[in-house]
Amino acid sequence: MSIHNEDLHVALDDDRIETIEHVVAEVEDDIHHGKVSDDVSHVLALRLEAAGVSLPPEAVDDLAEAIESDVSL
């Protein structure tokens, strides 16, 4: 999934966006392998926090919705 600043509700540098893309890819992979049984927004928020990225809750929710949409295809 390609992420852009307008998707995140905040302006971030390229390194942060790359980190977010990496976390999103890991969450998607874990969902595909049945390793995520919790709410995707919650899992994503925890993993982003662990990666040192702070996003507004609405941005995390939007990313989680996009992940769920991508995974369901």
Protein Blocks (a to p, Z undefined) as FASTA:
>chain_A
ZZdfklnopacdfklmmmmmmmmmmmmmmmmnopafbdfklmmmmmmmmnopacdfklmm
mmmmmmmmmmmZZ
